[in-house]
């Protein structure tokens, strides 16, 4: 019980120390104004983690996880040296995946999917280096194809 009490007393100080990191124009700086390296977390008022990000030399590098106030995962984003890169995924508050996107060198690249709140696929899209590409398909709320367009 003493350990739990000590932990509860330390959390505000530890989370307060994390808040000494500031973001300016995409660059994360420590309290001395130097580029920050490490894991940075932000918190909701209820104490739950709001976001967790990996930062190297002031730039997002690796995964960024964003949470709902309940603690459930909302988004996973990927960065390399501050640029969007790799798969991004989004879930709603009920835990249903509602989006998946892919980036390369900061640009939309690859397959993109959007599902409705029930998990029914609604959009199937492709990008190539930021431009619409390939076949785009739109589905209705029953999952049936309603339109198709070539890019």
C-alpha positions as CSV (number, residue, x, y, z in Angstrom):
1,X,0.0,0.0,0.0
2,X,2.9,2.3,0.8
3,X,4.3,1.7,-2.7
4,X,1.0,2.6,-4.3
5,X,0.7,5.8,-2.3
6,X,4.2,6.7,-3.2
7,X,3.5,6.0,-6.9
8,X,0.4,8.1,-6.8
9,X,2.3,11.0,-5.2
10,X,5.1,10.8,-7.8
11,X,2.9,10.6,-11.0
12,X,2.0,14.3,-11.0
13,X,5.7,15.2,-10.6
14,X,6.8,12.8,-13.3
15,X,4.0,13.9,-15.7
16,X,4.8,17.5,-14.9
17,X,8.4,17.0,-15.9
18,X,7.3,15.5,-19.2
19,X,5.4,18.8,-19.8
20,X,8.7,20.7,-20.0
21,X,8.9,19.5,-23.6
22,X,7.4,22.0,-26.0
23,X,6.7,21.8,-29.8
24,X,7.6,24.6,-32.1
25,X,7.0,24.2,-35.9
26,X,7.3,20.4,-35.6
27,X,10.4,20.4,-33.5
28,X,10.2,19.2,-29.9
29,X,12.4,21.0,-27.5
30,X,13.4,20.3,-23.9
31,X,13.2,22.9,-21.1
32,X,16.6,24.3,-22.2
33,X,15.4,24.9,-25.8
34,X,17.5,21.9,-27.1
35,X,16.0,19.2,-29.4
36,X,14.5,16.5,-27.2
37,X,15.2,12.8,-27.5
38,X,13.2,10.2,-25.7
39,X,9.6,9.1,-25.1
40,X,7.3,11.9,-24.5
41,X,3.8,11.5,-23.0
42,X,0.9,13.8,-22.5
43,X,-1.9,13.1,-20.1
44,X,-5.7,13.8,-19.7
45,X,-6.9,15.5,-16.6
46,X,-8.1,12.1,-15.3
47,X,-4.5,10.9,-15.4
48,X,-4.9,8.6,-18.4
49,X,-2.2,8.8,-21.1
50,X,-3.4,11.1,-23.9
51,X,-0.5,10.5,-26.3
52,X,2.8,8.8,-26.3
53,X,5.5,9.6,-28.9
54,X,9.0,8.6,-29.7
55,X,11.2,11.6,-30.5
56,X,14.8,11.7,-31.8
57,X,16.8,15.0,-32.0
58,X,13.5,16.9,-31.7
59,X,11.7,15.1,-34.5
60,X,8.9,12.5,-34.3
61,X,10.6,9.2,-35.1
62,X,8.8,5.9,-34.7
63,X,5.3,5.4,-33.4
64,X,2.9,8.0,-31.9
65,X,0.0,6.5,-30.0
66,X,-3.1,8.6,-29.3
67,X,-5.7,7.5,-26.7
68,X,-9.2,8.3,-25.7
69,X,-9.8,9.6,-22.1
70,X,-11.0,6.0,-21.2
71,X,-7.5,4.7,-22.0
72,X,-8.6,2.9,-25.2
73,X,-6.3,3.3,-28.2
74,X,-7.5,5.9,-30.8
75,X,-4.6,6.1,-33.3
76,X,-1.2,4.7,-34.1
77,X,0.9,7.0,-36.4
78,X,4.3,6.4,-37.8
79,X,7.1,8.9,-38.5
80,X,10.6,8.9,-39.7
81,X,12.7,12.0,-38.9
82,X,9.6,14.1,-38.5
83,X,7.8,13.0,-41.7
84,X,4.7,10.8,-41.9
85,X,5.9,7.4,-43.0
86,X,4.4,3.9,-42.8
87,X,1.0,2.8,-41.6
88,X,-1.5,5.0,-39.7
89,X,-4.5,3.3,-38.0
90,X,-7.5,4.8,-36.3
91,X,-10.1,3.2,-34.1
92,X,-13.4,4.6,-32.7
93,X,-14.2,4.6,-28.9
94,X,-15.8,1.2,-29.3
95,X,-12.6,-0.3,-30.5
96,X,-13.7,-0.6,-34.2
97,X,-11.0,0.1,-36.8
98,X,-12.3,3.1,-38.9
99,X,-9.3,4.0,-41.0
100,X,-6.0,2.8,-42.3
101,X,-3.6,5.0,-44.3
102,X,-0.1,4.7,-45.6
103,X,2.6,7.4,-46.1
104,X,6.0,7.6,-47.5
105,X,8.3,10.6,-47.1
106,X,5.5,12.7,-45.8
107,X,3.1,11.9,-48.7
108,X,0.1,9.7,-49.0
109,X,1.3,6.5,-50.6
110,X,-0.3,3.1,-50.9
111,X,-3.6,1.7,-49.8
112,X,-6.1,3.8,-47.8
113,X,-9.2,2.3,-46.2
114,X,-12.1,3.9,-44.4
115,X,-14.7,1.8,-42.4
116,X,-17.9,3.1,-40.8
117,X,-18.5,3.0,-37.0
118,X,-19.7,-0.6,-37.4
119,X,-16.7,-1.8,-39.2
120,X,-18.1,-1.9,-42.7
121,X,-15.7,-1.0,-45.5
122,X,-16.8,2.2,-47.1
123,X,-13.8,3.4,-49.1
124,X,-10.9,1.6,-50.8
125,X,-8.4,4.1,-52.2
126,X,-4.8,4.1,-53.5
127,X,-2.3,7.0,-53.5
128,X,1.1,7.1,-55.2
129,X,3.5,9.8,-53.8
130,X,0.6,12.1,-52.8
131,X,-1.5,11.6,-56.0
132,X,-4.7,9.6,-56.5
133,X,-3.8,6.3,-58.2
134,X,-5.4,3.1,-59.4
135,X,-9.0,2.1,-58.7
136,X,-11.0,3.8,-56.0
137,X,-14.1,2.0,-54.8
138,X,-16.9,3.3,-52.7
139,X,-19.2,0.9,-50.8
140,X,-22.6,1.5,-49.2
141,X,-23.5,0.8,-45.5
142,X,-24.2,-2.9,-46.4
143,X,-20.7,-3.3,-47.9
144,X,-21.8,-3.4,-51.5
145,X,-19.9,-1.5,-54.1
146,X,-21.7,1.7,-55.3
147,X,-19.1,3.3,-57.5
148,X,-15.6,2.8,-58.9
149,X,-13.2,5.3,-60.5
150,X,-9.8,4.9,-62.1
151,X,-7.0,7.4,-61.5
